[in-house]
Amino acid sequence: MFYGYIRSERKHRDKISIGNILAGGPQKFQLLSQFFRSSFKVDSSDDNPDLVMGEDTAVIETVAFSVDKVRRVLNQIKLDKSPGLDEIPGLILKELSAELAMPLSSLFEL
């Protein structure tokens, strides 16, 4: 069902040309970007008349990140998992949970 939807949204079915050698990252990025833009169309809001964005949309104004809650979450980090995008190993976060809880709590509440 998902792939059927994707196929129906495609503008054309041309494949990426074979035999092109791309040396650098920017060339690869440009080719991928061009292919993606040519393959998929962007739905405008006019195509979705049922979608209404109004003033009654819920907004979370404040979120509380207590020092104790942050410390508990840091202590629950699984050490066998790979680091996230920040590349900080879980072992460091867990071992320094007492020291990191206060500054992280303050950062999260900004």
N, CA, C and O of each residue as an XYZ file, in Angstrom:
440
protein
N       0.823     -1.186      0.000
C       0.000      0.000      0.000
C       0.871      1.255      0.000
O       0.612      2.188     -0.761
N       1.895      1.286      0.842
C       2.785      2.441      0.897
C       3.510      2.631     -0.430
O       3.588      3.745     -0.948
N       4.043      1.531     -0.983
C       4.780      1.640     -2.234
C       3.855      1.997     -3.393
O       4.271      2.672     -4.334
N       2.611      1.550     -3.328
C       1.640      1.946     -4.344
C       1.400      3.442     -4.325
O       1.291      4.066     -5.380
N       1.317      4.021     -3.142
C       1.151      5.469     -3.016
C       2.369      6.189     -3.573
O       2.228      7.165     -4.309
N       3.560      5.718     -3.230
C       4.788      6.348     -3.721
C       4.830      6.291     -5.240
O       5.159      7.287     -5.886
N       4.502      5.135     -5.823
C       4.504      5.021     -7.282
C       3.494      5.971     -7.910
O       3.761      6.528     -8.975
N       2.347      6.168     -7.280
C       1.335      7.056     -7.852
C       1.736      8.521     -7.765
O       1.245      9.339     -8.542
N       2.616      8.865     -6.837
C       3.041     10.252     -6.662
C       4.245     10.622     -7.524
O       4.588     11.799     -7.637
N       4.866      9.658     -8.112
C       6.050      9.939     -8.927
C       5.648     10.612    -10.220
O       4.638     10.257    -10.827
N       6.444     11.593    -10.644
C       6.175     12.293    -11.899
C       6.602     11.449    -13.095
O       5.885     11.378    -14.092
N       7.742     10.823    -13.002
C       8.232      9.983    -14.095
C       9.018      8.817    -13.518
O       9.324      8.777    -12.326
N       9.331      7.885    -14.377
C       9.983      6.673    -13.908
C      11.399      6.524    -14.473
O      11.904      5.405    -14.562
N      12.034      7.606    -14.848
C      13.403      7.522    -15.356
C      14.332      7.089    -14.248
O      14.192      7.507    -13.098
N      15.275      6.252    -14.602
C      16.253      5.807    -13.620
C      17.467      6.717    -13.670
O      17.680      7.434    -14.648
N      18.254      6.684    -12.619
C      19.504      7.437    -12.607
C      20.405      6.838    -13.672
O      20.525      5.618    -13.781
N      21.035      7.696    -14.454
C      21.878      7.202    -15.535
C      23.040      6.393    -14.976
O      23.630      6.733    -13.950
N      23.344      5.326    -15.676
C      24.417      4.434    -15.255
C      25.692      4.855    -15.969
O      25.656      5.258    -17.131
N      26.805      4.763    -15.280
C      28.083      5.072    -15.900
C      28.665      6.401    -15.483
O      29.819      6.690    -15.798
N      27.905      7.213    -14.790
C      28.449      8.474    -14.296
C      29.262      8.205    -13.045
O      28.800      7.536    -12.121
N      30.471      8.729    -13.023
C      31.320      8.591    -11.847
C      31.374      9.937    -11.152
O      31.757     10.943    -11.748
N      30.991      9.946     -9.903
C      30.988     11.175     -9.126
C      32.100     11.085     -8.094
O      32.164     10.140     -7.308
N      32.970     12.078     -8.109
C      34.140     12.029     -7.235
C      33.859     12.581     -5.852
O      34.235     11.968     -4.853
N      33.206     13.727     -5.777
C      33.078     14.397     -4.492
C      31.689     14.341     -3.914
O      30.715     14.015     -4.591
N      31.627     14.671     -2.634
C      30.352     14.711     -1.932
C      29.370     15.701     -2.529
O      28.195     15.366     -2.677
N      29.809     16.931     -2.887
C      28.862     17.894     -3.462
C      28.227     17.405     -4.758
O      27.049     17.665     -5.004
N      28.998     16.692     -5.598
C      28.431     16.172     -6.841
C      27.370     15.118     -6.540
O      26.310     15.091     -7.166
N      27.665     14.257     -5.581
C      26.702     13.227     -5.199
C      25.438     13.859     -4.633
O      24.323     13.436     -4.939
N      25.631     14.869     -3.811
C      24.490     15.558     -3.216
C      23.622     16.194     -4.296
O      22.398     16.066     -4.259
N      24.243     16.880     -5.262
C      23.488     17.547     -6.322
C      22.697     16.541     -7.155
O      21.531     16.782     -7.468
N      23.317     15.418     -7.517
C      22.626     14.414     -8.314
C      21.444     13.825     -7.554
O      20.357     13.672     -8.112
N      21.654     13.498     -6.290
C      20.568     12.956     -5.481
C      19.446     13.976     -5.321
O      18.268     13.627     -5.398
N      19.813     15.227     -5.100
C      18.820     16.285     -4.944
C      18.007     16.472     -6.224
O      16.783     16.597     -6.171
N      18.682     16.490     -7.367
C      17.975     16.645     -8.646
C      17.042     15.470     -8.895
O      15.910     15.655     -9.343
N      17.511     14.269     -8.606
C      16.679     13.094     -8.814
C      15.451     13.125     -7.914
O      14.343     12.832     -8.362
N      15.644     13.477     -6.650
C      14.522     13.515     -5.722
C      13.493     14.553     -6.163
O      12.294     14.278     -6.174
N      13.969     15.759     -6.531
C      13.040     16.808     -6.962
C      12.292     16.417     -8.225
O      11.132     16.793     -8.396
N      12.939     15.664     -9.119
C      12.268     15.284    -10.359
C      11.317     14.105    -10.154
O      10.420     13.890    -10.969
N      11.502     13.347     -9.086
C      10.703     12.142     -8.884
C       9.441     12.349     -8.065
O       8.463     11.622     -8.237
N       9.454     13.320     -7.190
C       8.329     13.500     -6.287
C       7.768     14.906     -6.406
O       8.501     15.877     -6.591
N       6.471     14.988     -6.298
C       5.848     16.305     -6.327
C       5.516     16.734     -4.905
O       5.329     15.900     -4.019
N       5.446     18.024     -4.700
C       5.115     18.571     -3.389
C       3.638     18.923     -3.386
O       3.165     19.652     -4.258
N       2.916     18.406     -2.410
C       1.497     18.727     -2.286
C       1.356     20.114     -1.690
O       1.975     20.428     -0.673
N       0.554     20.928     -2.314
C       0.295     22.249     -1.746
C      -0.873     22.146     -0.779
O      -1.599     21.152     -0.773
N      -1.050     23.168      0.031
C      -2.154     23.150      0.988
C      -3.501     23.208      0.278
O      -4.517     22.826      0.858
N      -3.526     23.683     -0.981
C      -4.773     23.725     -1.745
C      -5.262     22.320     -2.084
O      -6.459     22.100     -2.273
N      -4.319     21.359     -2.161
C      -4.694     19.984     -2.475
C      -5.351     19.282     -1.293
O      -5.975     18.235     -1.464
N      -5.216     19.848     -0.093
C      -5.756     19.246      1.122
C      -6.748     20.204      1.780
O      -6.420     20.821      2.794
N      -7.936     20.337      1.234
C      -8.877     21.304      1.800
C      -9.340     20.947      3.208
O      -9.784     21.828      3.944
N      -9.246     19.667      3.605
C      -9.685     19.275      4.938
C      -8.684     19.662      6.021
O      -9.036     19.705      7.200
N      -7.458     19.940      5.640
C      -6.423     20.291      6.595
C      -6.571     21.759      6.970
O      -6.398     22.648      6.136
N      -6.893     21.997      8.231
C      -7.114     23.365      8.696
C      -6.166     23.650      9.848
O      -6.157     22.931     10.846
N      -5.380     24.688      9.708
C      -4.503     25.132     10.783
C      -5.149     26.373     11.379
O      -5.323     27.378     10.690
N      -5.495     26.307     12.626
C      -6.184     27.428     13.234
C      -5.606     27.804     14.571
O      -4.573     27.290     15.000
N      -6.297     28.714     15.216
C      -5.837     29.188     16.511
C      -6.105     28.187     17.624
O      -5.533     28.305     18.707
N      -6.963     27.205     17.378
C      -7.261     26.237     18.418
C      -6.265     25.072     18.415
O      -6.528     24.032     19.018
N      -5.129     25.243     17.741
C      -4.079     24.235     17.764
C      -3.372     24.287     19.113
O      -2.972     25.357     19.571
N      -3.223     23.136     19.738
C      -2.606     23.082     21.066
C      -1.124     23.428     20.986
O      -0.412     22.964     20.095
N      -0.677     24.238     21.918
C       0.724     24.635     21.997
C       1.211     24.354     23.411
O       0.574     24.749     24.388
N       2.332     23.678     23.511
C       2.928     23.425     24.823
C       3.811     24.616     25.147
O       4.831     24.835     24.494
N       3.425     25.378     26.143
C       4.164     26.593     26.469
C       5.342     26.314     27.387
O       6.425     26.862     27.183
N       5.152     25.478     28.388
C       6.243     25.194     29.316
C       6.360     23.693     29.524
O       5.363     22.975     29.598
N       7.572     23.251     29.616
C       7.860     21.855     29.905
C       8.879     21.845     31.028
O       9.903     22.524     30.952
N       8.604     21.083     32.059
C       9.502     21.051     33.215
C      10.475     19.883     33.091
O      10.069     18.736     32.904
N      11.749     20.190     33.197
C      12.807     19.186     33.219
C      13.531     19.332     34.544
O      14.508     20.074     34.645
N      13.059     18.631     35.554
C      13.698     18.739     36.864
C      15.067     18.064     36.829
O      15.326     17.183     36.010
N      15.925     18.497     37.730
C      17.272     17.931     37.814
C      17.194     16.438     38.119
O      17.937     15.645     37.540
N      16.294     16.053     39.027
C      16.151     14.634     39.380
C      15.684     13.795     38.194
O      16.166     12.682     37.987
N      14.743     14.334     37.415
C      14.233     13.603     36.258
C      15.336     13.414     35.213
O      15.475     12.332     34.643
N      16.109     14.456     34.966
C      17.210     14.358     34.003
C      18.247     13.350     34.493
O      18.755     12.555     33.703
N      18.563     13.374     35.783
C      19.529     12.433     36.355
C      19.029     10.995     36.200
O      19.799     10.101     35.850
N      17.733     10.776     36.463
C      17.170      9.425     36.324
C      17.272      8.922     34.885
O      17.622      7.766     34.645
N      16.968      9.794     33.940
C      17.039      9.399     32.526
C      18.481      9.090     32.128
O      18.735      8.120     31.414
N      19.415      9.906     32.583
C      20.826      9.651     32.276
C      21.290      8.329     32.874
O      22.085      7.618     32.260
N      20.806      7.995     34.056
C      21.186      6.730     34.691
C      20.580      5.516     33.992
O      21.071      4.400     34.163
N      19.522      5.716     33.211
C      18.872      4.609     32.509
C      19.455      4.356     31.123
O      18.990      3.461     30.416
N      20.460      5.121     30.723
C      21.064      4.941     29.401
C      21.704      3.564     29.323
O      22.435      3.152     30.224
N      21.421      2.861     28.241
C      21.978      1.523     28.045
C      23.376      1.659     27.455
O      23.576      2.329     26.442
N      24.320      1.025     28.094
C      25.721      1.166     27.704
C      26.064      0.420     26.416
O      27.070      0.726     25.775
N      25.241     -0.553     26.033
C      25.547     -1.322     24.828
C      25.023     -0.663     23.552
O      25.194     -1.210     22.463
N      24.394      0.494     23.672
C      23.874      1.211     22.510
C      24.936      2.155     21.968
O      25.768      2.664     22.720
N      24.903      2.383     20.667
C      25.879      3.288     20.059
C      25.507      4.731     20.375
O      24.347      5.021     20.665
N      26.480      5.638     20.322
C      26.200      7.048     20.617
C      25.248      7.647     19.589
O      25.099      7.130     18.482
N      24.618      8.728     19.969
C      23.716      9.424     19.065
C      24.470     10.367     18.151
O      25.676     10.222     17.950
N      23.753     11.335     17.599
C      24.357     12.290     16.676
C      25.437     13.135     17.328
O      26.336     13.628     16.648
N      25.354     13.303     18.636
C      26.367     14.098     19.337
C      27.657     13.312     19.563
O      28.667     13.883     19.974
N      27.627     12.009     19.297
C      28.768     11.108     19.421
C      29.323     11.016     20.843
O      30.494     10.685     21.032
N      28.495     11.306     21.831
C      28.910     11.156     23.228
C      28.515      9.752     23.675
O      27.332      9.415     23.663
N      29.483      8.931     24.069
C      29.159      7.561     24.489
C      28.247      7.545     25.718
O      28.345      8.401     26.596
N      27.368      6.560     25.757
C      26.448      6.413     26.875
C      27.147      6.247     28.207
O      26.636      6.686     29.238
N      28.311      5.618     28.199
C      29.066      5.414     29.432
C      29.419      6.750     30.077
O      29.309      6.900     31.294
N      29.840      7.712     29.274
C      30.196      9.036     29.810
C      28.965      9.723     30.388
O      29.020     10.289     31.479
N      27.850      9.672     29.653
C      26.624     10.309     30.139
C      26.148      9.670     31.439
O      25.705     10.363     32.354
N      26.243      8.345     31.512
C      25.776      7.651     32.710
C      26.698      7.908     33.894
O      26.229      8.179     35.000
N      27.997      7.827     33.672
C      28.956      8.032     34.760
C      28.932      9.468     35.285
O      29.171      9.694     36.471
N      28.649     10.425     34.425
C      28.635     11.836     34.828
C      27.221     12.367     35.025
O      27.002     13.577     34.974
N      26.258     11.473     35.249
C      24.860     11.898     35.361
C      24.648     12.909     36.480
O      23.869     13.848     36.310
N      25.313     12.748     37.614
C      25.140     13.685     38.733
C      25.655     15.074     38.366
O      25.055     16.081     38.741
N      26.766     15.126     37.634
C      27.348     16.411     37.255
C      26.617     17.055     36.079
O      26.554     18.281     35.988
N      26.064     16.240     35.177
C      25.423     16.772     33.974
C      23.950     17.119     34.168
O      23.394     17.885     33.381
N      23.316     16.579     35.188
C      21.872     16.759     35.362
C      21.484     18.227     35.490
O      20.527     18.659     34.848
N      22.196     19.001     36.295
C      21.855     20.413     36.502
C      22.025     21.239     35.215
O      21.086     21.935     34.830
N      23.183     21.190     34.535
C      23.316     21.997     33.321
C      22.369     21.561     32.202
O      21.843     22.404     31.475
N      22.147     20.256     32.058
C      21.222     19.803     31.024
C      19.797     20.230     31.332
O      19.061     20.628     30.429
N      19.404     20.154     32.576
C      18.074     20.603     32.974
C      17.881     22.077     32.630
O      16.830     22.471     32.124
N      18.887     22.878     32.905
C      18.810     24.312     32.584
C      18.724     24.540     31.081
O      17.957     25.388     30.624
N      19.506     23.788     30.309
C      19.472     23.930     28.849
C      18.114     23.544     28.279
O      17.600     24.218     27.387
N      17.533     22.463     28.789
C      16.254     21.995     28.273
C      15.127     22.978     28.555
O      14.130     22.991     27.833
N      15.263     23.788     29.577
C      14.197     24.723     29.939
C      14.344     26.088     29.278
O      13.532     26.978     29.530
N      15.350     26.273     28.449
C      15.513     27.561     27.755
C      14.411     27.793     26.757
O      14.393     28.825     26.087
